[in-house]
């Protein structure tokens, strides 16, 4: 098994590509701490490695965020844990997947047509782009009264020094261009 690694805009996160499906198309799972990894044998194994701070599974990749460690010492054990997991044929998530990307949380009231347009733009233009960088951005709501779109950052996007610039200069400008009712974008 050959596992590729890629750097991400977040220097604390590396993206690992095992050459096979991890979560499947459109599905993600975020483990911001060891305590949240209970249903995933792979996430538990990765958290056993010193200085692993966060684990994120995308459709065909795994992003690992480190605390303070050096990638030179961490990379080999991470690659070993991923290879061991897949060669043993273990499930990525045990039981039914309850970690759906959009849990339906809403912030404010909005016109359903506007919400559908915002969701479509995020799903077709934003999510594929940030997945290339080892992360994900999930729509959480739109307040029609204030014009604010609420998004949640996952994977390498969470805690990335570039995330504010991505939200404001990239996503906010794009949404404002296509959906005039959007005034701003905020992370939740």
N, C-alpha and C positions, 0 to 999 in steps of 0.2 A: 504494500500500500504506500502510495506517495502522497504526502500532505504538503501543499504549498503554503507559504506564509506571505502576507503582505502587510506593509506598514499602513497606518491610517493617519488622518490629520491629527488625531489625539496621540501624542507621543507615549502615553501610558497604556495604549491598547494596540495589540497585534491581532490580525485577522488570519485565521487558519482555515484552509480550504481542503477538506478531505477527499474531494473528487467524487462525492456522492451526496445524496439528499441528507440533510440534517433534520429540519423541521417540515419541509415540504413547502410548496408554493404558497406564499402569502402568510404563512404561520411563523410566529416568533415566540421565543421564551426568554425572559430576562431574569437573571438571578443577581440582584444587587449585593447580596451577602451570602455567606455560608449558611445562615439560618433559613434562607429561602430555597435552598437546593434539594430539599427533602425528596421530591418526586423524580429527580433526575440522577441516575447513577453516573452519568458523564459529568454533570456539574459537581456532584459530590467528589468525584475523583480529581477534578481540576482544583477544587478548593483545598484538597489535601496538599497541594504544592505550595511551598512557602511563597509569600508575597502576592498570591492571587487575590485580587480584591473584588472583581466582578466578572461574571460569565454571561454571555449573550449568544443565543442560537438563532440564526437566520435560516432561510430556506435551504441554502447549501454551504453555509459557513458558520464558524464559531469565532466569536470575538472574546479575547481574554484581556482584562485590564489589570495592571499590576499596581501594588502599593508603592514600594520603594525599591524593589529588587532590580537586578540587572538582567536584561533580556538574554544576555549571553549565558547566564546560569539557568534561567527559567525555561528557555525555549525547548531544550531536549526533554525535560520531564513532561512538559505540556504535550509535545508531539508524541511521546511514549504513551501518555494517558489516553489521548485521542485514538491512536493506533490500536491500543489494547482493547478499548471499548468497542470499536467497530469490528475488529477481527473476532472478538468473542460473540458478536451478534446481539449485544445487549440493546434494550430500547433506550432511546434518548430521554423520553418521558414515560414513567410508569403510570398506567391507568389512563383514563380519559383525559384528553387535553382540555383543561379548564382555563388555560392562559390565552384566551382569544385576544386578538390585537385590540379591538375596540370594545370596551366593556359597557358602552352606552352612556357613560357619565356625561352629563350636560352642564354647561355653564351658561345660564341665561336662556332666553327664548329667542327663536329665530324662525324665519320663513323656511319651510322644508325644501323648497326649490333651491334656495341659496346654500343651505347645508349640503344638499346633494352635489351641487356644483363644486363646493370647497372640497368635499370628500373625494370627488373624482380627480380633481387636480392633485391632491396630496397623494392619492393611490397611484396615479399614472405618471406623474412627473417628479414628485419629491421622494417617495419611498424607494423607488429603484435607484435613484442617485445616491441616497445616503446608505443604502445596502452595500453599494460598491465600496464605501468607506467603513464597513463593519458595524453599522448601526441601523436604527429605525426611528421613525417619527410617526406617532399615532395621533390621529384626530381625537380630541376630547370634548370639543364643543365650540359653539359660536354664540356670542351675545349680540343679538340683533340691535339692541339699544345702544351699545357702545361701539359696535363694529369690531370687537376683538375676537380673534380666533385663538383657541387654547389647544396647544399641542404638548405631547409628552415625549421626551427624548429617551431612547434606550441604546444599549450597547456602547459603542465607541463615542456616540454623540453625547451621552450623559457625562458631564464633567469635561468635555472637550473644550480647549481654549478657543476654538473656532466656532463653537455652537451659537454664540450670540450673534456673530457676524452672519452665519448661515441663516439663522432665523430672521434677522432684520433685513439684511441686504439681499438675500436670496429668496427665501420663502415669502416673506411679507411683501416684497416688491412684486413678485409674480402673482400672488393672490390679489393684491390691490389692482393690478393691471387687468386681470380677467374677471374679477368680482368687485365692482365699484363700492359695494356695501362694506367691504373689509377695510378697516382703518389701521389695525395693528395685529401683530402676532405675539403671543406670550407663551412661555414654557410653564408647565405645571408639574 
